[in-house]
Amino acid sequence: MPRYELALILKQMQRPETAAALRRTVETLMERGALVRDLENLGERQLPYRMTKHNQRHSRGTYFLVDFYAAPSMLSSVMDHLHRDVDVVRPTVLKKDAQVPNSNCCGPQK
Amino acid sequence: MLCLRELQRWKPVLCRYGNTGVRSFAVAADEAGRTEGGLVNMENPYREPQKGCVLCDVTVDFKNIQLLSQFISPHTGRIYGRHITGLCGRKQKEVSKAIKKAQSMGFMSVTHKHPQFMKDPNICGIKHLD
């Protein structure tokens, strides 16, 4: 199964609510047959620009990164669910490509 | 039009005689690679190793906004061109794509550079007036 990465920005909430939102997201993924590989917390920081979502203006948020294996057909339903979730400010799913070897870049001989 | 036609006719005539004024540099060499006069067939000993660009061994990631912020203008947030960054074709494209990705995903600002990264070393060849 191809490997995807979900860059999730959650709105500024207390710790138990953030945990609940994360739990909901991961359960959504697992319900649709995804295999969650890794969950990273990139910290709570000020957003680079103010984002309006669900009739709210957000200026701070918590960044999370979810690595998972999934079938391509279930991605649209996952994104639909995430867009409807009030606690999620911005969900983005990216495909994770295999690393291209850097050995022949510019041909340096160091 | 007419002169072009004439030139086309003259061209083969000029080429037929060849470069009589230039001497040919092909010299007969023996088995050991030595030639008359002591010339040895070897690669250029003064050849400098090929220089790579700054990001030759560095993986460019959209999460690494500190690295990406080094290639944008601090005043306007615009991405610097190849003639300013000095990167090779591949890395310039990767950096550019990563910056656009980070901006759309909400990791990096579009209109300015994060104040935290203002004191970073300047790797682009651009000098700001202030």
gemmi code that builds the backbone of each chain (N, CA, C; Angstrom):
import gemmi

chains = {
    "A": [
        ("MET", (0.860, -1.212, 0.000), (0.000, 0.000, 0.000), (0.879, 1.239, 0.000)),
        ("PRO", (0.518, 2.251, -0.704), (1.357, 3.468, -0.727), (1.351, 4.161, 0.634)),
        ("ARG", (2.408, 4.902, 0.859), (2.600, 5.540, 2.157), (2.217, 7.003, 2.070)),
        ("TYR", (1.425, 7.494, 3.038), (0.993, 8.888, 3.042), (1.380, 9.571, 4.338)),
        ("GLU", (1.353, 10.892, 4.270), (1.690, 11.701, 5.436), (0.585, 12.726, 5.608)),
        ("LEU", (0.027, 12.806, 6.818), (-1.031, 13.788, 7.064), (-0.479, 14.884, 7.952)),
        ("ALA", (-0.375, 16.079, 7.403), (0.078, 17.224, 8.188), (-1.178, 17.889, 8.733)),
        ("LEU", (-1.397, 17.732, 10.044), (-2.644, 18.168, 10.661), (-2.386, 19.395, 11.522)),
        ("ILE", (-3.209, 20.412, 11.357), (-3.112, 21.582, 12.225), (-4.410, 21.636, 13.017)),
        ("LEU", (-4.282, 21.454, 14.348), (-5.456, 21.493, 15.214), (-5.542, 22.855, 15.876)),
        ("LYS", (-6.741, 23.245, 16.231), (-6.871, 24.580, 16.827), (-6.374, 24.556, 18.270)),
        ("GLN", (-6.148, 25.743, 18.794), (-5.578, 25.868, 20.136), (-6.605, 25.414, 21.180)),
        ("MET", (-6.310, 24.282, 21.831), (-7.247, 23.725, 22.813), (-6.470, 23.243, 24.022)),
        ("GLN", (-7.194, 22.868, 25.041), (-6.559, 22.259, 26.214), (-6.101, 20.850, 25.846)),
        ("ARG", (-5.217, 20.326, 26.702), (-4.603, 19.038, 26.398), (-5.578, 17.883, 26.204)),
        ("PRO", (-6.579, 17.712, 27.108), (-7.502, 16.581, 26.897), (-8.305, 16.692, 25.608)),
        ("GLU", (-8.628, 17.940, 25.223), (-9.399, 18.097, 23.990), (-8.549, 17.807, 22.760)),
        ("THR", (-7.288, 18.200, 22.827), (-6.373, 17.894, 21.714), (-6.208, 16.388, 21.576)),
        ("ALA", (-6.057, 15.734, 22.750), (-5.914, 14.275, 22.733), (-7.145, 13.623, 22.127)),
        ("ALA", (-8.321, 14.153, 22.491), (-9.569, 13.583, 21.968), (-9.663, 13.763, 20.455)),
        ("ALA", (-9.242, 14.939, 19.980), (-9.295, 15.213, 18.541), (-8.358, 14.291, 17.774)),
        ("LEU", (-7.163, 14.086, 18.353), (-6.196, 13.187, 17.713), (-6.721, 11.764, 17.663)),
        ("ARG", (-7.316, 11.363, 18.796), (-7.858, 10.009, 18.877), (-8.922, 9.796, 17.820)),
        ("ARG", (-9.783, 10.804, 17.671), (-10.844, 10.751, 16.657), (-10.269, 10.598, 15.269)),
        ("THR", (-9.216, 11.372, 14.984), (-8.596, 11.346, 13.647), (-7.999, 9.981, 13.361)),
        ("VAL", (-7.240, 9.465, 14.339), (-6.584, 8.173, 14.114), (-7.620, 7.066, 13.976)),
        ("GLU", (-8.698, 7.168, 14.765), (-9.746, 6.145, 14.657), (-10.422, 6.212, 13.300)),
        ("THR", (-10.623, 7.409, 12.792), (-11.198, 7.566, 11.444), (-10.324, 6.867, 10.414)),
        ("LEU", (-9.011, 7.076, 10.550), (-8.099, 6.454, 9.597), (-8.170, 4.933, 9.695)),
        ("MET", (-8.169, 4.458, 10.943), (-8.132, 2.999, 11.113), (-9.435, 2.343, 10.691)),
        ("GLU", (-10.548, 3.055, 10.894), (-11.860, 2.525, 10.475), (-11.880, 2.240, 8.986)),
        ("ARG", (-11.195, 3.142, 8.229), (-11.223, 2.992, 6.777), (-10.096, 2.114, 6.272)),
        ("GLY", (-9.459, 1.413, 7.183), (-8.482, 0.419, 6.750), (-7.075, 0.930, 6.573)),
        ("ALA", (-6.722, 2.041, 7.226), (-5.349, 2.532, 7.133), (-4.518, 1.926, 8.244)),
        ("LEU", (-3.221, 1.878, 8.029), (-2.319, 1.353, 9.040), (-1.458, 2.523, 9.504)),
        ("VAL", (-1.736, 3.007, 10.720), (-1.000, 4.186, 11.201), (0.369, 3.761, 11.681)),
        ("ARG", (1.374, 4.418, 11.112), (2.753, 4.012, 11.381), (3.397, 4.881, 12.450)),
        ("ASP", (3.135, 6.192, 12.373), (3.869, 7.093, 13.249), (3.041, 8.340, 13.502)),
        ("LEU", (3.144, 8.882, 14.713), (2.424, 10.122, 15.035), (3.407, 11.058, 15.717)),
        ("GLU", (3.696, 12.182, 15.064), (4.667, 13.125, 15.632), (3.980, 14.410, 16.027)),
        ("ASN", (4.450, 14.983, 17.133), (3.931, 16.281, 17.564), (4.979, 17.341, 17.260)),
        ("LEU", (4.647, 18.258, 16.365), (5.613, 19.296, 16.000), (5.469, 20.533, 16.876)),
        ("GLY", (4.605, 20.452, 17.886), (4.525, 21.548, 18.848), (3.404, 22.525, 18.554)),
        ("GLU", (3.140, 23.343, 19.550), (2.139, 24.390, 19.388), (2.853, 25.679, 19.066)),
        ("ARG", (2.485, 26.304, 17.981), (3.141, 27.562, 17.625), (2.171, 28.507, 16.937)),
        ("GLN", (2.637, 29.709, 16.741), (1.803, 30.684, 16.068), (1.754, 30.342, 14.586)),
        ("LEU", (0.567, 30.414, 14.026), (0.415, 30.095, 12.616), (1.080, 31.183, 11.772)),
        ("PRO", (1.615, 30.827, 10.589), (2.306, 31.833, 9.774), (1.374, 32.928, 9.282)),
        ("TYR", (0.102, 32.605, 9.149), (-0.890, 33.611, 8.766), (-2.205, 33.183, 9.389)),
        ("ARG", (-3.097, 34.170, 9.585), (-4.344, 33.832, 10.255), (-5.257, 33.050, 9.321)),
        ("MET", (-5.799, 31.949, 9.848), (-6.640, 31.082, 9.004), (-8.065, 31.096, 9.525)),
        ("THR", (-8.999, 31.203, 8.618), (-10.412, 31.198, 9.002), (-10.997, 29.839, 8.656)),
        ("LYS", (-11.541, 29.177, 9.675), (-12.106, 27.852, 9.421), (-13.287, 27.677, 10.361)),
        ("HIS", (-14.408, 27.198, 9.826), (-15.618, 26.967, 10.631), (-16.036, 28.226, 11.387)),
        ("ASN", (-16.023, 29.333, 10.676), (-16.431, 30.635, 11.244), (-15.605, 31.077, 12.431)),
        ("GLN", (-14.343, 30.681, 12.455), (-13.451, 31.094, 13.545), (-12.125, 31.525, 12.954)),
        ("ARG", (-11.547, 32.580, 13.560), (-10.245, 33.039, 13.086), (-9.179, 32.464, 14.007)),
        ("HIS", (-8.239, 31.691, 13.424), (-7.213, 31.054, 14.241), (-5.881, 31.732, 14.036)),
        ("SER", (-5.160, 31.998, 15.175), (-3.821, 32.533, 15.012), (-2.767, 31.637, 15.663)),
        ("ARG", (-3.208, 30.689, 16.466), (-2.268, 29.728, 17.051), (-2.794, 28.334, 16.801)),
        ("GLY", (-1.893, 27.348, 16.694), (-2.343, 25.985, 16.453), (-1.285, 24.973, 16.820)),
        ("THR", (-1.725, 23.716, 16.893), (-0.794, 22.623, 17.199), (-0.594, 21.812, 15.928)),
        ("TYR", (0.673, 21.525, 15.630), (1.002, 20.808, 14.411), (1.262, 19.332, 14.711)),
        ("PHE", (0.640, 18.474, 13.941), (0.876, 17.031, 14.085), (1.177, 16.439, 12.720)),
        ("LEU", (1.926, 15.329, 12.764), (2.291, 14.646, 11.522), (1.934, 13.170, 11.689)),
        ("VAL", (1.049, 12.667, 10.840), (0.650, 11.263, 10.937), (1.121, 10.526, 9.702)),
        ("ASP", (1.976, 9.512, 9.924), (2.446, 8.659, 8.832), (1.519, 7.461, 8.755)),
        ("PHE", (1.006, 7.153, 7.588), (0.176, 5.953, 7.532), (0.214, 5.315, 6.153)),
        ("TYR", (-0.132, 4.027, 6.143), (-0.284, 3.283, 4.892), (-1.769, 3.198, 4.619)),
        ("ALA", (-2.173, 3.480, 3.395), (-3.599, 3.432, 3.084), (-3.813, 3.156, 1.612)),
        ("ALA", (-5.037, 2.707, 1.324), (-5.435, 2.540, -0.077), (-5.818, 3.906, -0.636)),
        ("PRO", (-5.462, 4.205, -1.869), (-5.755, 5.536, -2.424), (-7.243, 5.876, -2.474)),
        ("SER", (-8.092, 4.835, -2.546), (-9.523, 5.099, -2.712), (-10.174, 5.684, -1.468)),
        ("MET", (-9.569, 5.460, -0.294), (-10.224, 5.935, 0.931), (-9.783, 7.341, 1.321)),
        ("LEU", (-8.847, 7.923, 0.578), (-8.335, 9.234, 0.959), (-9.388, 10.324, 0.879)),
        ("SER", (-10.230, 10.271, -0.149), (-11.212, 11.344, -0.318), (-12.211, 11.354, 0.836)),
        ("SER", (-12.589, 10.153, 1.309), (-13.537, 10.111, 2.436), (-12.881, 10.618, 3.724)),
        ("VAL", (-11.579, 10.320, 3.886), (-10.848, 10.800, 5.065), (-10.776, 12.326, 5.050)),
        ("MET", (-10.446, 12.880, 3.886), (-10.326, 14.339, 3.765), (-11.678, 15.008, 4.009)),
        ("ASP", (-12.748, 14.371, 3.536), (-14.093, 14.902, 3.739), (-14.399, 14.973, 5.236)),
        ("HIS", (-14.064, 13.897, 5.936), (-14.290, 13.847, 7.384), (-13.494, 14.913, 8.104)),
        ("LEU", (-12.220, 15.080, 7.679), (-11.347, 16.044, 8.363), (-11.793, 17.478, 8.117)),
        ("HIS", (-12.275, 17.738, 6.922), (-12.738, 19.101, 6.637), (-13.968, 19.441, 7.468)),
        ("ARG", (-14.780, 18.415, 7.778), (-15.997, 18.682, 8.556), (-15.736, 18.770, 10.062)),
        ("ASP", (-14.549, 18.302, 10.501), (-14.223, 18.322, 11.933), (-13.940, 19.762, 12.365)),
        ("VAL", (-14.637, 20.208, 13.426), (-14.536, 21.609, 13.836), (-13.174, 21.932, 14.453)),
        ("ASP", (-12.548, 20.920, 15.065), (-11.280, 21.180, 15.749), (-10.087, 21.244, 14.797)),
        ("VAL", (-10.269, 20.771, 13.577), (-9.151, 20.726, 12.631), (-9.124, 22.028, 11.830)),
        ("VAL", (-7.949, 22.681, 11.835), (-7.820, 23.937, 11.101), (-7.440, 23.679, 9.649)),
        ("ARG", (-6.411, 22.848, 9.460), (-5.998, 22.563, 8.087), (-5.436, 21.156, 7.979)),
        ("PRO", (-6.108, 20.252, 7.270), (-5.541, 18.932, 7.036), (-4.940, 18.850, 5.636)),
        ("THR", (-3.758, 18.264, 5.538), (-3.153, 18.085, 4.209), (-2.571, 16.690, 4.144)),
        ("VAL", (-2.933, 15.937, 3.104), (-2.360, 14.606, 2.918), (-1.373, 14.660, 1.769)),
        ("LEU", (-0.180, 14.131, 2.027), (0.855, 14.108, 0.988), (1.288, 12.680, 0.791)),
        ("LYS", (1.754, 12.408, -0.429), (2.300, 11.088, -0.671), (3.754, 11.101, -0.232)),
        ("LYS", (4.207, 10.036, 0.383), (5.597, 9.979, 0.814), (6.385, 9.185, -0.207)),
        ("ASP", (7.310, 9.847, -0.909), (8.081, 9.150, -1.941), (9.336, 8.534, -1.357)),
        ("ALA", (9.824, 7.523, -2.032), (11.101, 6.926, -1.623), (12.200, 7.934, -1.884)),
        ("GLN", (13.186, 7.986, -1.007), (14.248, 8.990, -1.101), (15.089, 8.770, -2.350)),
        ("VAL", (15.235, 9.811, -3.131), (16.098, 9.731, -4.314), (17.542, 9.840, -3.845)),
        ("PRO", (18.430, 8.981, -4.289), (19.815, 9.066, -3.821), (20.464, 10.358, -4.272)),
        ("ASN", (21.136, 11.020, -3.333), (21.764, 12.314, -3.635), (23.170, 12.172, -4.174)),
        ("SER", (23.578, 10.943, -4.473), (24.993, 10.738, -4.770), (25.433, 11.440, -6.045)),
        ("ASN", (24.498, 11.554, -7.024), (24.946, 12.135, -8.281), (24.469, 13.568, -8.452)),
        ("CYS", (24.269, 14.276, -7.339), (23.831, 15.663, -7.424), (25.023, 16.561, -7.654)),
        ("CYS", (25.057, 17.300, -8.748), (26.099, 18.253, -9.102), (27.467, 17.606, -9.279)),
        ("GLY", (27.580, 16.305, -9.025), (28.851, 15.616, -9.209), (29.984, 16.162, -8.386)),
        ("PRO", (29.822, 16.357, -7.073), (30.963, 16.857, -6.323), (31.890, 15.713, -5.938)),
        ("GLN", (33.137, 16.022, -5.742), (34.085, 15.012, -5.286), (34.727, 15.514, -4.019)),
        ("LYS", (34.017, 15.335, -2.930), (34.521, 15.902, -1.662), (35.392, 14.887, -0.965)),
    ],
    "B": [
        ("MET", (18.770, 38.684, -50.314), (18.324, 37.395, -50.836), (19.336, 36.880, -51.839)),
        ("LEU", (19.762, 37.756, -52.739), (20.678, 37.341, -53.779), (22.046, 37.018, -53.190)),
        ("CYS", (22.469, 37.881, -52.235), (23.801, 37.669, -51.660), (23.833, 36.396, -50.840)),
        ("LEU", (22.702, 36.039, -50.236), (22.646, 34.794, -49.450), (22.869, 33.608, -50.360)),
        ("ARG", (22.223, 33.673, -51.540), (22.365, 32.591, -52.516), (23.824, 32.446, -52.930)),
        ("GLU", (24.483, 33.576, -53.135), (25.889, 33.537, -53.551), (26.771, 32.951, -52.468)),
        ("LEU", (26.468, 33.330, -51.217), (27.261, 32.829, -50.091), (27.127, 31.311, -49.983)),
        ("GLN", (25.906, 30.844, -50.231), (25.683, 29.403, -50.165), (26.504, 28.688, -51.212)),
        ("ARG", (26.668, 29.333, -52.366), (27.461, 28.722, -53.418), (28.931, 28.741, -53.063)),
        ("TRP", (29.360, 29.816, -52.388), (30.774, 29.962, -52.079), (31.206, 29.052, -50.939)),
        ("LYS", (30.285, 28.733, -50.042), (30.666, 27.999, -48.830), (31.427, 26.717, -49.118)),
        ("PRO", (30.929, 25.851, -50.005), (31.674, 24.605, -50.250), (33.065, 24.864, -50.801)),
        ("VAL", (33.207, 25.937, -51.576), (34.522, 26.216, -52.147), (35.503, 26.580, -51.053)),
        ("LEU", (35.040, 27.363, -50.100), (35.931, 27.788, -49.009), (36.353, 26.591, -48.179)),
        ("CYS", (35.435, 25.629, -47.970), (35.737, 24.510, -47.079), (36.672, 23.522, -47.703)),
        ("ARG", (36.728, 23.501, -49.006), (37.501, 22.462, -49.670), (38.978, 22.529, -49.323)),
        ("TYR", (39.482, 23.770, -49.163), (40.914, 23.885, -48.895), (41.254, 23.602, -47.439)),
        ("GLY", (40.283, 23.736, -46.545), (40.522, 23.417, -45.141), (41.376, 24.456, -44.441)),
        ("ASN", (41.762, 24.186, -43.246), (42.602, 25.129, -42.477), (44.055, 24.812, -42.725)),
        ("THR", (44.577, 25.381, -43.765), (45.972, 25.064, -44.071), (46.901, 25.754, -43.100)),
        ("GLY", (46.454, 26.844, -42.500), (47.344, 27.595, -41.622), (47.522, 26.939, -40.256)),
        ("VAL", (46.580, 26.042, -39.888), (46.662, 25.464, -38.538), (47.375, 24.125, -38.599)),
        ("ARG", (48.306, 23.927, -37.669), (49.022, 22.644, -37.627), (48.192, 21.628, -36.874)),
        ("SER", (48.257, 20.390, -37.260), (47.526, 19.344, -36.527), (48.319, 18.962, -35.293)),
        ("PHE", (47.577, 18.698, -34.156), (48.248, 18.396, -32.904), (48.354, 16.906, -32.613)),
        ("ALA", (47.922, 16.094, -33.498), (47.990, 14.647, -33.239), (49.430, 14.206, -33.364)),
        ("VAL", (49.966, 13.687, -32.253), (51.370, 13.262, -32.259), (51.395, 11.763, -32.049)),
        ("ALA", (52.263, 11.078, -32.681), (52.362, 9.620, -32.544), (52.847, 9.275, -31.145)),
        ("ALA", (52.158, 8.321, -30.483), (52.552, 7.912, -29.133), (52.939, 6.457, -29.142)),
        ("ASP", (53.897, 6.063, -28.274), (54.283, 4.649, -28.218), (53.491, 3.950, -27.122)),
        ("GLU", (53.822, 2.725, -26.789), (53.015, 1.912, -25.870), (52.891, 2.498, -24.471)),
        ("ALA", (53.968, 3.000, -23.924), (53.930, 3.482, -22.536), (53.246, 4.839, -22.413)),
        ("GLY", (52.751, 5.344, -23.516), (52.076, 6.639, -23.451), (53.044, 7.785, -23.585)),
        ("ARG", (54.292, 7.495, -23.722), (55.263, 8.578, -23.892), (55.398, 8.900, -25.370)),
        ("THR", (55.679, 10.115, -25.607), (55.854, 10.522, -27.003), (57.219, 11.164, -27.154)),
        ("GLU", (57.505, 11.518, -28.336), (58.770, 12.218, -28.569), (58.681, 13.581, -27.909)),
        ("GLY", (59.670, 13.941, -27.222), (59.654, 15.219, -26.507), (59.219, 15.050, -25.066)),
        ("GLY", (58.887, 13.790, -24.604), (58.607, 13.533, -23.183), (57.196, 13.819, -22.723)),
        ("LEU", (56.246, 13.958, -23.652), (54.868, 14.204, -23.229), (54.225, 12.896, -22.781)),
        ("VAL", (53.566, 12.912, -21.625), (52.913, 11.717, -21.087), (51.406, 11.910, -21.154)),
        ("ASN", (50.708, 10.850, -21.575), (49.249, 10.941, -21.630), (48.661, 10.721, -20.241)),
        ("MET", (48.230, 11.804, -19.631), (47.562, 11.674, -18.339), (46.478, 12.732, -18.246)),
        ("GLU", (45.590, 12.575, -17.274), (44.544, 13.598, -17.127), (45.161, 14.842, -16.511)),
        ("ASN", (44.486, 15.941, -16.662), (44.995, 17.234, -16.227), (45.302, 17.226, -14.717)),
        ("PRO", (46.572, 17.339, -14.310), (46.896, 17.283, -12.885), (46.432, 18.506, -12.124)),
        ("TYR", (46.149, 19.571, -12.817), (45.697, 20.797, -12.169), (44.190, 20.906, -12.121)),
        ("ARG", (43.517, 19.811, -12.463), (42.046, 19.879, -12.506), (41.499, 19.986, -11.101)),
        ("GLU", (40.646, 20.972, -10.895), (40.048, 21.143, -9.565), (38.836, 20.226, -9.431)),
        ("PRO", (38.580, 19.703, -8.246), (37.388, 18.862, -8.078), (36.126, 19.687, -8.333)),
        ("GLN", (35.165, 19.035, -8.960), (33.950, 19.747, -9.330), (33.220, 20.246, -8.092)),
        ("LYS", (32.910, 21.543, -8.095), (32.236, 22.092, -6.933), (30.740, 21.818, -7.038)),
        ("GLY", (30.140, 21.423, -5.941), (28.701, 21.249, -5.928), (28.040, 22.480, -5.345)),
        ("CYS", (26.728, 22.521, -5.391), (26.045, 23.665, -4.806), (25.960, 23.483, -3.288)),
        ("VAL", (25.422, 24.447, -2.618), (25.396, 24.448, -1.139), (24.577, 23.280, -0.577)),
        ("LEU", (23.544, 22.882, -1.302), (22.655, 21.853, -0.774), (22.921, 20.483, -1.355)),
        ("CYS", (24.155, 20.235, -1.799), (24.414, 18.990, -2.504), (24.080, 17.739, -1.711)),
        ("ASP", (24.442, 17.689, -0.420), (24.204, 16.473, 0.352), (23.098, 16.666, 1.368)),
        ("VAL", (22.249, 17.660, 1.140), (21.214, 17.983, 2.125), (19.855, 17.649, 1.532)),
        ("THR", (19.044, 16.902, 2.280), (17.674, 16.624, 1.795), (16.796, 17.821, 2.137)),
        ("VAL", (16.035, 18.246, 1.127), (15.158, 19.403, 1.296), (13.769, 18.898, 1.677)),
        ("ASP", (13.239, 19.417, 2.784), (11.952, 18.957, 3.300), (11.068, 20.163, 3.555)),
        ("PHE", (9.741, 19.999, 3.386), (8.860, 21.134, 3.621), (8.737, 21.456, 5.108)),
        ("LYS", (9.100, 20.488, 5.968), (9.009, 20.734, 7.417), (10.162, 21.595, 7.911)),
        ("ASN", (11.269, 21.599, 7.180), (12.459, 22.320, 7.599), (12.361, 23.774, 7.136)),
        ("ILE", (11.493, 24.548, 7.816), (11.247, 25.903, 7.323), (12.418, 26.842, 7.569)),
        ("GLN", (13.287, 26.481, 8.518), (14.456, 27.331, 8.751), (15.361, 27.323, 7.534)),
        ("LEU", (15.566, 26.127, 6.971), (16.391, 26.020, 5.776), (15.737, 26.733, 4.610)),
        ("LEU", (14.435, 26.538, 4.449), (13.726, 27.137, 3.318), (13.681, 28.652, 3.439)),
        ("SER", (13.646, 29.145, 4.680), (13.584, 30.592, 4.869), (14.872, 31.289, 4.474)),
        ("GLN", (15.946, 30.540, 4.331), (17.205, 31.156, 3.911), (17.175, 31.545, 2.436)),
        ("PHE", (16.206, 31.002, 1.696), (16.145, 31.279, 0.268), (15.017, 32.224, -0.107)),
        ("ILE", (14.447, 32.899, 0.892), (13.401, 33.883, 0.568), (13.831, 35.250, 1.059)),
        ("SER", (13.214, 36.277, 0.479), (13.552, 37.637, 0.871), (12.956, 37.936, 2.243)),
        ("PRO", (13.717, 38.586, 3.136), (13.170, 38.882, 4.463), (12.096, 39.965, 4.451)),
        ("HIS", (12.123, 40.804, 3.406), (11.158, 41.905, 3.356), (9.839, 41.502, 2.714)),
        ("THR", (9.933, 40.763, 1.611), (8.708, 40.452, 0.868), (8.348, 38.975, 0.905)),
        ("GLY", (9.287, 38.119, 1.282), (8.991, 36.692, 1.297), (9.051, 36.036, -0.070)),
        ("ARG", (9.594, 36.726, -1.067), (9.677, 36.156, -2.415), (10.853, 35.193, -2.500)),
        ("ILE", (10.691, 34.162, -3.324), (11.740, 33.159, -3.476), (12.822, 33.721, -4.401)),
        ("TYR", (14.081, 33.594, -3.993), (15.181, 34.096, -4.811), (15.399, 33.208, -6.031)),
        ("GLY", (15.859, 33.846, -7.117), (16.118, 33.102, -8.339), (17.435, 32.371, -8.285)),
        ("ARG", (17.690, 31.579, -9.328), (18.888, 30.758, -9.379), (20.165, 31.578, -9.398)),
        ("HIS", (20.097, 32.761, -10.014), (21.290, 33.585, -10.117), (21.667, 34.203, -8.767)),
        ("ILE", (20.744, 34.176, -7.819), (21.038, 34.711, -6.491), (21.411, 33.584, -5.532)),
        ("THR", (20.654, 32.485, -5.571), (20.935, 31.415, -4.607), (22.193, 30.635, -4.971)),
        ("GLY", (22.484, 30.513, -6.258), (23.657, 29.752, -6.673), (23.467, 28.246, -6.586)),
        ("LEU", (22.213, 27.789, -6.538), (21.956, 26.355, -6.449), (21.937, 25.734, -7.825)),
        ("CYS", (22.144, 24.433, -7.890), (22.061, 23.749, -9.168), (20.579, 23.561, -9.524)),
        ("GLY", (20.319, 23.176, -10.766), (18.947, 23.113, -11.264), (18.026, 22.280, -10.414)),
        ("ARG", (18.524, 21.089, -10.045), (17.670, 20.151, -9.313), (17.297, 20.692, -7.944)),
        ("LYS", (18.291, 21.188, -7.206), (18.058, 21.671, -5.841), (17.210, 22.927, -5.837)),
        ("GLN", (17.392, 23.775, -6.832), (16.589, 25.001, -6.900), (15.119, 24.637, -7.048)),
        ("LYS", (14.860, 23.666, -7.914), (13.474, 23.233, -8.132), (12.909, 22.618, -6.866)),
        ("GLU", (13.715, 21.793, -6.187), (13.246, 21.141, -4.948), (12.924, 22.180, -3.895)),
        ("VAL", (13.803, 23.160, -3.739), (13.598, 24.207, -2.725), (12.345, 25.008, -3.048)),
        ("SER", (12.219, 25.363, -4.316), (11.064, 26.157, -4.741), (9.759, 25.415, -4.475)),
        ("LYS", (9.744, 24.131, -4.843), (8.541, 23.326, -4.641), (8.241, 23.158, -3.165)),
        ("ALA", (9.296, 22.957, -2.355), (9.099, 22.765, -0.913), (8.560, 24.031, -0.268)),
        ("ILE", (9.050, 25.191, -0.727), (8.563, 26.458, -0.167), (7.087, 26.640, -0.493)),
        ("LYS", (6.716, 26.361, -1.740), (5.305, 26.531, -2.113), (4.417, 25.561, -1.341)),
        ("LYS", (4.929, 24.351, -1.131), (4.175, 23.342, -0.392), (3.988, 23.787, 1.051)),
        ("ALA", (5.075, 24.218, 1.673), (5.007, 24.647, 3.071), (4.071, 25.836, 3.225)),
        ("GLN", (4.085, 26.741, 2.266), (3.216, 27.917, 2.346), (1.744, 27.527, 2.247)),
        ("SER", (1.448, 26.585, 1.359), (0.040, 26.217, 1.195), (-0.454, 25.365, 2.347)),
        ("MET", (0.433, 24.609, 2.990), (0.016, 23.759, 4.086), (-0.054, 24.484, 5.414)),
        ("GLY", (0.392, 25.743, 5.459), (0.322, 26.493, 6.707), (1.527, 26.290, 7.603)),
        ("PHE", (2.687, 26.039, 7.015), (3.911, 25.900, 7.792), (4.764, 27.153, 7.701)),
        ("MET", (4.684, 27.836, 6.569), (5.560, 28.977, 6.328), (4.744, 30.161, 5.816)),
        ("SER", (5.194, 31.348, 6.185), (4.476, 32.531, 5.746), (4.784, 32.858, 4.296)),
        ("VAL", (3.846, 33.524, 3.649), (4.001, 33.859, 2.230), (4.598, 35.246, 2.055)),
        ("THR", (4.174, 36.171, 2.902), (4.538, 37.570, 2.662), (5.775, 38.032, 3.400)),
        ("HIS", (6.280, 37.247, 4.358), (7.471, 37.701, 5.057), (8.261, 36.490, 5.548)),
        ("LYS", (9.420, 36.813, 6.148), (10.249, 35.741, 6.710), (10.024, 35.769, 8.221)),
        ("HIS", (9.991, 34.588, 8.821), (9.757, 34.498, 10.258), (10.855, 35.249, 11.021)),
        ("PRO", (10.490, 36.128, 11.955), (11.491, 36.938, 12.663), (12.542, 36.116, 13.403)),
        ("GLN", (12.163, 34.889, 13.776), (13.104, 34.001, 14.459), (14.297, 33.655, 13.573)),
        ("PHE", (14.075, 33.674, 12.235), (15.120, 33.244, 11.312), (15.851, 34.409, 10.662)),
        ("MET", (15.652, 35.610, 11.179), (16.276, 36.769, 10.548), (17.781, 36.795, 10.750)),
        ("LYS", (18.234, 36.147, 11.844), (19.667, 36.232, 12.156), (20.454, 35.094, 11.515)),
        ("ASP", (19.813, 34.297, 10.658), (20.499, 33.151, 10.057), (21.576, 33.609, 9.085)),
        ("PRO", (22.631, 32.781, 8.904), (23.686, 33.180, 7.958), (23.141, 33.303, 6.545)),
        ("ASN", (23.704, 34.258, 5.816), (23.240, 34.555, 4.472), (23.992, 33.683, 3.459)),
        ("ILE", (23.307, 32.689, 2.878), (23.999, 31.850, 1.895), (23.717, 32.282, 0.461)),
        ("CYS", (22.708, 33.110, 0.296), (22.462, 33.631, -1.034), (23.374, 34.837, -1.244)),
        ("GLY", (23.749, 35.064, -2.484), (24.687, 36.146, -2.744), (24.051, 37.507, -2.835)),
        ("ILE", (23.141, 37.778, -1.907), (22.438, 39.064, -2.000), (22.733, 39.891, -0.760)),
        ("LYS", (23.022, 41.172, -0.979), (23.307, 42.044, 0.158), (22.186, 43.049, 0.275)),
        ("HIS", (21.594, 43.076, 1.445), (20.512, 44.036, 1.642), (21.101, 45.348, 2.134)),
        ("LEU", (20.425, 46.418, 1.812), (20.963, 47.737, 2.149), (20.961, 48.008, 3.641)),
        ("ASP", (20.010, 47.359, 4.353), (19.943, 47.641, 5.793), (20.713, 46.652, 6.568)),
    ],
}
model = gemmi.Model(1)
for chain_id, residues in chains.items():
    chain = gemmi.Chain(chain_id)
    for i, (resn, *xyz) in enumerate(residues, 1):
        res = gemmi.Residue()
        res.name, res.seqid = resn, gemmi.SeqId(i, " ")
        for name, pos in zip(("N", "CA", "C"), xyz):
            atom = gemmi.Atom()
            atom.name, atom.element = name, gemmi.Element(name[0])
            atom.pos, atom.b_iso = gemmi.Position(*pos), 0.0
            res.add_atom(atom)
        chain.add_residue(res)
    model.add_chain(chain)
structure = gemmi.Structure()
structure.add_model(model)
structure.setup_entities()
